[in-house]
């Protein structure tokens, strides 16, 4: 339980104050925050609540979209938005800002170069504020809309251009469990893993975004991947992050109780 973090998206029906209080009551020491929920509450009030309930921030989600392409709107100024997100992370005491880098804009090669250039511009800014940028590769089925980085190897290649305390990678099971090189890729990322996110994949997969489930309800070998990231030196919080419309319609307290049980039974 010391490492379990509730990623806020899992209990989407909860407001930020409800989620922080719920974590404290259930003995969950960490929470992964989302910027839209922080905006509803306010940065200062969020920081106050975290201190009051003694709940730490495992990450803030999200910055990025450096290619200008998002599922919702286009174009966006990803660099400017990420600067704002870095400042928010610093104010909240979040060591890690998760980056979803954006979909294809023009061609794939130039889109990936735009990502590398943006990270190069922002890494020193983040480092000065004590925030680590976490590049999160997404499943290839989300390449066109959300992320031109699809593997840990691709994210690591950019991260290695910068100091480890400024840029790392996020290992999210839903997005990388299928990769035949995942063990080697995680090992190569030793010292660069900024976060480990767990969930399962629904079978059959009917939605490329919402087709996720709590650990234990799908094919992913959570303990194996956990052992891999630990062998690579990662000992930080483990976020349970589930995009599931069925969970979102249920009371947050029920969902958190099931999250804790799934974590204990299938991850820890």
N, C-alpha and C positions, 0 to 999 in steps of 0.2 A: 504493500500500500504506500510505502514511502515514495515510490517513483510514479505512481499512477497520476495522470493528469486528465481532467475532463476537457476535451476540446469543445468549446462552446457550441459548435454547430450540432453536436450530438443531441443536445437538449435545446433545440432552436426555439421552442415555445417559451422558454424561460427568458425573462429579462436579465440583464447583467447582474443587478443586485440579487435577484432570486438565485442565479447560478452560483455566485460567490458564497452566499449564505448557505445554499444547499451543499456545496463542497465542504464547507467548514463543519456543518452538522454531521455529514457522513464520514468525516475524517480523511477527506481527499485534500492533499496539501497543495496541489497545483491545478492551474486552469490555463487553457489555451484560449486567448481572447481573439475576437473578431472586431475589426474597426467599426463596422456599422453598429454593433452593440455598444461599443465604447462611445460612439458619437451620440447615441440616444441618452446615455447617462452623463456624459461629459468626462474629460480626461481627469480633471482634478477630483471629481467625486468618485470616479473609478479607483484612482490611487488611494483615496481615503478608505474606501470599502475594503480594498485588498489589505491595507494595513490593519484595519479594525478586526478583520476576520483571520488575519495571519495566513493568507493564501498567496502563494507565489505565482508568478506568470511564467509559464514554460515557453510561450511564444506569443507573438502578435501576428495575426493574419489579416491582411496581407499587403505587400507591395508588389511592384513589378509591372507587367504589361508594357514592357519596354518597346515592343514592336508596334504599339498603338492599337493592337487588335484584342478585343475582349468579346465574350459571348453576348454582352448586353449592348455595347455601343462602340462606335469607332468614328474618328480616331480619339485616343486619349494621350495625354502627356504623362507617360509612365514615370519618367525621371522626376518630374516635379511632384507627382503624387507620392512617390516613394520617399522623397526628402521629407515630406510631411509625416509619412508613416514612421520614418526613423526617429523624428522628434517625438512622436507619440510614444514609441517604444521606450525611448530613454526616460520620458516623464513617468511611465508606468513601471519602470524597473524591469522591463522585458529585455533579456539578453539577446534574444533572437527575433528577427523579423523574417517571416516566411515570404519568399518571392515566387509568384507564379508569373512567368516571364512574358506571356503573350503568344498569340497565334501567328500564323503565317501572314506576312505583309509583303506582297510581291513574290519573291521566291524564298525557298527554305534556307539556302545558304546565306543570303544577305540578311534574312531575319535573325538567324543565329548570331551573325556578326554584330547586329544592332544590340543584341542582348549583352554580348561580351563588352562592347563599348560602354554601355550604360553601367554595367557593374564596375568597370574600371573608373568611371566618373564618380560613382557613389561610394565605393568601398572606403576611401579615406574619410569621407564625411561621416559614415557610420562608425568607423573606428574611433574617431575623435569623440563620439558620444557614447562609446561603450556598448554599441549594438553590433551584433554579428548578422550579416546577411545570409539567409539560408536558402540556397537554390533548390527548389523542389521540382524534380522531373515528374511529369505526368504521363499516364499511359498513352501510347501512340494514337489511340482512337481520339484523343483530345488535342492532337497536334495542331490542327487547323484553327481551332477556336481559342485554345487556352495556353498551350505551352509548346514551343518548338524544341524544348529539351525533353527527351523521352526516356532517357536512361541515366543511371547514376554516373556512368562513364562520361556522358556529355556534360552533365552539371559539374563533375569534378574537374574536367579539363579547364573550365572557366575559373573555378574556385582556386586552382593551383597557381593562377597568375597573381594571386594576392596573398597577403599574410593570413595565416590560419585564423587569427583572432578577428579578422574582418569579414571573411567569406568562408562559408562551409556549405554542406549539402544536407538536405532533408531526405531521409529514407522513409517513404510512405508505402506500406505494404500493398495497398490496393493498386498502386501504380507500377510497382517493380517486381512483384512476386513471380511473375511469368518469365522474367529475363533469365536465359540459360547461363548468363555470366554473373548473376547477382552475387554469388558468394565471393568471386574474385573482385568484383567491383566494390563491394563493401570493404573487403580487406585493403584494397588500394586506397580507400578513403580514410584510412586510419588517421586520427587526429583532425579530421575535417567534418565529422558527422555532427551536425548542429541540432538534430532532432530525429526522433523515431516515432512514427505514427502508425497505429494498428487499427485494423478493422478486417472484415471478411468480405468476400465477393458473393453476391447472390447468384444462384444457379437455378434456371437459366438467367443470363444477364439481359434484362429488357431495357435498361436505361444506363447509358455510359457515365452519367453523373451520380444518379441516385441509386444505382444498383449495388449498394453496400449494406452490410449487416454487422451486428456485433460479433466479436471474435468467437469462433466455435460454430458458426452457422454457415460455413463455406469451406473451400478447399485449401485455404492458406495455412501453412505450417508456422504458426506464430513463434513457438519456442525456438525453432531452428533459426529464423531470421533474428530473433532477439539474441541468440547466442552469437550470431555473426557480428552484429553491431557491437556487442560487448567485447568480443575478441578484437575488434578494431578500436577499442578504447572508449566507447561511449557508455557513460554511466549516469546520464542525465534522465530527466523525466520522460515517461512513455505516455504519449497522448492517445487516447481512444477517440478517433475522429470518424464519425459515421454520418454520411449523407443518406437519409432514408425518410421518405415522406411519411411512412407509417409511424416511425418513432416520433417524428415532429408533431404529430397530432395527439400524442399522449402526454399526460402530466410529467413534468420534469423529474419529480421525485421518483416515480416509478422507473423512468428510463435510467436515472443515475444508479438506482439499486441494481438493475439488470446489468448495467455497465460494469459496476464493481464485481459482480459475480462472474461475468464473462472474462474479465481481466484476471481474476484469481484462478479461474478454472482452466484457462487456455493460454494465458500469456505469462503471468508470474510463476 
